[in-house]
């Protein structure tokens, strides 16, 4: 089993949140395949940096990507694309859902 770096965890979280614009923490945990403790530490760190925003609503707490976070994600994907061969398989790895593929 290979551990992910903090950067990889942050980027996976940002990609997952970007797929649906806003998402609950539990759903992020499952889609990014993270332990609850790791997820919460990462989300707290990303909120402090202004990358993500947690918004409390009557139906629960939702996490959203800030404009700064979207910009960071876009730049990371641009850099990542230089090192990843452009093919349908590579795009699926970078953007695992069809929703994210439609955004590109």
WOKA-V719939 format. One record per residue. N is the residue number from 1. PHI is phi as a letter, one per 30 degrees, with the letter a starting at -180 (999 if undefined). NEAR is the number of other C-alpha atoms within 8 Angstrom. D_LAST is the distance of its C-alpha to the last C-alpha in whole Angstrom. Layout:
((N/PHI/NEAR/D_LAST) (N/PHI/NEAR/D_LAST))
This chain:
((1/999/2/30) (2/c/3/28) (3/d/4/28) (4/c/7/25) (5/d/6/25) (6/d/7/24) (7/d/7/21) (8/d/8/20) (9/d/11/21) (10/e/10/20) (11/d/9/16) (12/d/9/16) (13/d/10/17) (14/d/11/15) (15/d/10/12) (16/d/11/14) (17/d/14/15) (18/d/12/11) (19/e/9/11) (20/b/8/14) (21/i/8/14) (22/b/10/18) (23/a/11/20) (24/d/10/23) (25/e/10/24) (26/d/7/26) (27/d/8/22) (28/d/12/21) (29/e/12/23) (30/d/8/23) (31/d/7/19) (32/c/10/19) (33/h/6/23) (34/b/8/25) (35/d/7/28) (36/e/8/29) (37/d/6/31) (38/d/8/28) (39/e/11/26) (40/d/8/28) (41/d/8/29) (42/d/11/25) (43/d/9/24) (44/d/8/28) (45/d/8/27) (46/d/11/23) (47/d/11/25) (48/d/7/28) (49/d/7/25) (50/i/10/23) (51/d/13/20) (52/b/13/20) (53/b/10/23) (54/c/9/25) (55/b/8/26) (56/d/7/29) (57/b/7/29) (58/e/4/32) (59/c/4/30) (60/k/7/29) (61/c/10/27) (62/c/12/24) (63/c/13/21) (64/b/13/19) (65/d/15/16) (66/d/10/18) (67/e/7/17) (68/d/9/18) (69/d/12/16) (70/d/11/13) (71/d/8/14) (72/d/8/15) (73/d/11/12) (74/d/8/10) (75/d/8/13) (76/d/8/13) (77/d/9/10) (78/d/8/11) (79/d/8/15) (80/e/8/14) (81/d/9/12) (82/d/7/15) (83/c/6/17) (84/c/7/16) (85/d/7/16) (86/d/7/13) (87/b/6/14) (88/e/6/13) (89/d/6/15) (90/d/10/13) (91/d/11/10) (92/d/10/12) (93/d/7/13) (94/d/7/11) (95/b/10/9) (96/d/9/12) (97/c/8/11) (98/d/7/10) (99/d/8/9) (100/d/11/7) (101/d/11/5) (102/d/6/6) (103/d/5/4) (104/d/4/0))
